Structure formats: C-alpha cells, structure tokens
Amino acid sequence: MGRGGRLEDRREELLAAAIRVFLAHGYSAAKVSDIVAEAGVAQGTFYLYYRSKEHILHTLVERFMGGFIERLDSLREPLPRGLVDYQARVAAVLRATFSLCAENRQLARIFFHEALGADPSFGELLNGFYRQLSRRVQADLEHGIAGGYLRPLDAALVADALVGMGDMVVRRRIIFDQGDVDLDHLTSEVLSLELLGILRPSAGRAPTDDRETTGRSARWFG
C-alpha cells in the first residue's frame, strides 16, 4: 500500500474513533486526547488530519449529509407523471432515507443528536440541510399540484411538515431504538399517512392507475 493509502486509512481510523468517543462521552465532554487514545495514535498525529474536535465533527456531519443527498439525487428523475408515479417516488425516498440511517446508525446519531447545539456553525449547517430537503419536497408537491393529482396546498408549509415527520421517525424508530428496523413497515405507514392522512378513506381502495386518479384526487387528498 502506498503512502496515500496509509494516510487515508489513518484518517478513517480517526473518524471511526471520534464516532465511538462522541457516542460514549457526548460531544461536549469528549476531548481530542480521548479520540487519539481510542485510535491508538499519538496526539500529534491527530493534527496532521484535523485542526480540532470541531473540525472532525464537521467532517462527520458533512459525510452524512453528502451520502444522504447523493442517495436522494439518484431518485430525482424522472419526474412523476401522475399519482401512481408520485406514490412510487415518495415510497422510494422514504425507503432510501430509512435504510441509509439504519445502515449508518452511529453516524446518523452523531448527525441527529450530538451535532445539535455543538456550535452555532453546526446549527446553521443543519438548518441548511433541512432547508435543502424541504425545497426538494416542495418542488415535488408543486409539480403534483400543477399536474392535477395533488390538491392545492401550501407547498412550503407542507414540505416542512413532511420533512419534520420523517426526521422524528428516524430519531425515534431508528437512531434511539436499537432493535431491528422493519423498513417495509416504516415506509408503508409513513407513506400511507402522507398520502391518505389518518381518516378512513371514503372509497374502498386507493386509486391504482392514472385513469382512476382523474376525478378522485379530491376524494383522497381533499
């Protein structure tokens, strides 16, 4: 292995050690000395890669956000042509969100819990992330309203509400519940809530194709 490979390995070892230390002690109480002890390296080695405890947390947060956005970007096209496409798109986004957080539980906990309140700059970084998610959801809602398969609504407000709902599900059902995650159940229930709400539908079943959707969207979404 070349020197570049060894340097990258050391960088990853420090990141992994930081995750363990932050989860064990909490970000505020953790020290750089704890991280290097966990990684089994000299303290000077840490500063070859990271400027401070804040820098390594920033790296972890950006890694999580980057992976999250990359996963969602892979689902952006094509745009939904009707209610069936929209339902499939939302289901795919929910499934991707829940599976990514379940696959990266420790990193997700750093992002959703330890980074909160760590430093004002992290607050703005997280707010920017949530704004980006809300804008994406808003764009899909506005596309659906223009296409006639979603009812008129305050797309910006509803987008914030949907992102907030997903955020809480991730926190309660994946990050802080250490049991097995039933991704199918989470996706199905949140999808049903988003599309149908909590009232019993007036029809016996959900529309199954775009022909049925025409003229029925008000019944299901009104």
C-alpha positions in Angstrom: 0.0 0.0 0.0 1.3 3.4 -0.9 1.7 6.4 1.4 -1.5 7.9 0.2 -3.4 4.8 1.1 -1.9 4.7 4.6 -2.8 8.3 5.1 -6.4 7.7 4.1 -6.6 4.7 6.4 -5.3 6.8 9.3 -7.9 9.5 8.5 -10.7 6.9 8.5 -9.4 5.3 11.8 -9.6 8.7 13.5 -13.1 9.3 12.2 -14.2 5.9 13.4 -12.6 6.6 16.8 -14.3 10.0 17.0 -17.7 8.4 16.4 -17.1 5.9 19.2 -15.9 8.6 21.6 -18.7 11.1 20.8 -21.3 8.4 21.4 -19.7 7.1 24.6 -19.0 10.5 26.2 -21.1 13.0 24.3 -19.5 15.6 22.0 -19.3 18.3 24.7 -17.4 16.1 27.2 -15.1 14.5 24.6 -11.6 15.6 24.1 -9.0 15.2 21.4 -7.0 13.1 23.8 -9.9 10.7 24.1 -10.1 10.3 20.3 -6.4 9.6 19.9 -6.4 7.2 22.8 -9.3 5.3 21.2 -7.5 5.3 17.8 -4.2 4.3 19.4 -2.2 7.1 17.9 -0.1 10.0 19.2 -1.9 13.3 19.8 0.3 15.0 17.2 -0.9 12.5 14.6 -4.5 13.8 15.0 -3.4 17.3 14.0 -1.9 16.1 10.8 -5.5 15.4 9.6 -7.9 17.6 11.7 -7.5 21.0 13.1 -9.7 20.4 16.2 -12.5 18.4 17.7 -14.9 20.8 15.9 -13.2 20.0 12.6 -13.6 16.2 12.9 -17.3 16.6 13.9 -17.8 18.9 10.9 -16.2 16.2 8.7 -18.6 13.6 10.1 -21.6 15.8 9.6 -20.7 16.6 6.0 -20.1 13.0 5.3 -23.5 12.0 6.5 -25.2 14.9 4.6 -23.3 14.2 1.4 -24.2 10.5 1.5 -27.9 11.4 2.2 -28.1 13.9 -0.6 -26.3 11.6 -3.0 -28.8 8.8 -2.3 -31.8 11.2 -2.8 -30.3 12.6 -6.0 -30.3 9.1 -7.5 -34.1 9.2 -7.2 -34.8 12.6 -8.7 -35.6 11.5 -12.2 -37.9 11.0 -13.9 -40.5 13.5 -12.5 -43.8 11.9 -11.6 -46.4 11.8 -14.4 -49.4 11.1 -12.1 -50.4 9.9 -8.7 -49.1 6.4 -9.2 -45.6 7.7 -10.1 -45.8 10.1 -7.2 -46.6 7.4 -4.8 -43.7 5.3 -6.1 -41.4 8.2 -5.8 -42.3 9.0 -2.2 -42.0 5.4 -1.3 -38.6 5.2 -2.8 -37.4 8.4 -1.0 -38.8 7.1 2.4 -37.2 3.7 1.9 -33.9 5.3 1.0 -34.0 7.6 4.0 -34.8 4.9 6.5 -32.4 2.4 5.1 -29.4 4.8 4.9 -30.0 5.8 8.5 -30.3 2.2 9.6 -27.2 1.2 7.7 -25.2 4.1 9.3 -26.8 4.2 12.8 -23.8 5.5 14.6 -23.1 8.2 12.1 -26.8 9.1 12.0 -26.8 9.5 15.7 -23.9 11.9 15.6 -25.7 13.9 13.0 -29.2 14.0 14.5 -28.1 14.2 18.2 -24.5 15.1 19.0 -24.1 17.8 16.4 -27.2 19.7 17.7 -26.1 22.6 19.9 -22.4 21.7 19.5 -21.5 25.0 18.0 -23.5 27.8 16.2 -21.9 26.9 12.9 -23.2 23.4 13.2 -26.7 24.8 13.8 -26.6 26.7 10.5 -25.1 23.7 8.7 -28.0 21.5 9.9 -30.6 24.2 9.1 -29.2 24.4 5.6 -29.5 20.7 5.2 -33.2 20.7 6.3 -33.9 23.7 4.0 -32.5 21.7 1.1 -34.7 18.7 1.9 -37.8 20.9 2.3 -37.1 22.6 -1.1 -36.9 19.2 -2.8 -40.2 18.1 -1.3 -41.8 21.4 -2.1 -40.8 21.1 -5.7 -42.4 17.7 -5.9 -45.6 18.9 -4.3 -45.8 21.9 -6.6 -45.2 19.6 -9.6 -48.1 17.4 -8.4 -50.4 20.4 -7.8 -49.6 21.7 -11.3 -50.2 18.2 -12.7 -53.6 18.0 -11.0 -53.0 14.9 -9.0 -52.4 16.7 -5.7 -54.9 19.2 -4.2 -54.0 22.9 -3.9 -52.0 23.4 -0.7 -49.3 25.5 0.9 -46.4 23.5 -0.6 -43.7 25.2 1.5 -45.5 24.6 4.8 -46.5 21.0 3.9 -42.9 20.3 2.8 -41.6 21.4 6.2 -44.2 19.2 8.0 -43.3 16.1 5.9 -39.6 16.6 6.5 -40.3 17.1 10.2 -42.3 13.9 10.3 -39.6 11.9 8.6 -37.0 13.4 11.0 -38.9 12.3 14.1 -39.4 8.8 12.7 -35.7 8.5 12.1 -34.8 9.7 15.6 -37.4 7.6 17.5 -37.6 4.4 15.4 -34.0 4.1 14.1 -31.5 6.1 16.0 -32.6 5.7 19.6 -34.4 2.4 19.2 -31.5 -0.1 19.0 -33.7 -3.0 17.9 -34.1 -4.4 14.4 -35.7 -1.9 12.0 -38.7 -3.1 9.8 -38.0 -0.9 6.8 -41.1 -2.1 5.0 -43.4 -1.3 7.9 -41.9 2.2 8.4 -42.1 3.0 4.7 -45.7 1.7 4.4 -47.0 3.5 7.4 -45.4 6.9 6.7 -46.3 6.7 3.0 -50.0 5.9 4.0 -50.0 8.8 6.4 -48.6 11.2 3.8 -51.0 10.2 1.1 -54.1 9.4 3.0 -53.9 11.1 6.4 -55.5 9.4 9.3 -59.1 9.5 8.2 -60.8 6.4 6.8 -60.9 6.9 3.0 -64.4 7.3 1.6 -63.6 4.8 -1.2 -62.9 1.1 -0.6 -59.4 1.2 -2.0 -56.7 3.6 -3.2 -56.5 4.5 -6.9 -54.4 2.1 -8.8 -53.6 4.0 -12.0 -53.8 7.4 -13.6 -57.3 6.8 -15.1 -58.7 6.2 -11.7 -56.8 9.1 -10.2 -58.6 11.6 -12.6 -61.6 12.9 -10.7 -60.7 11.1 -7.5 -57.8 13.1 -6.2 -60.1 15.4 -4.3 -61.6 12.4 -2.6 -58.3 11.1 -1.5 -56.4 14.3 -0.9 -59.1 16.8 0.0 
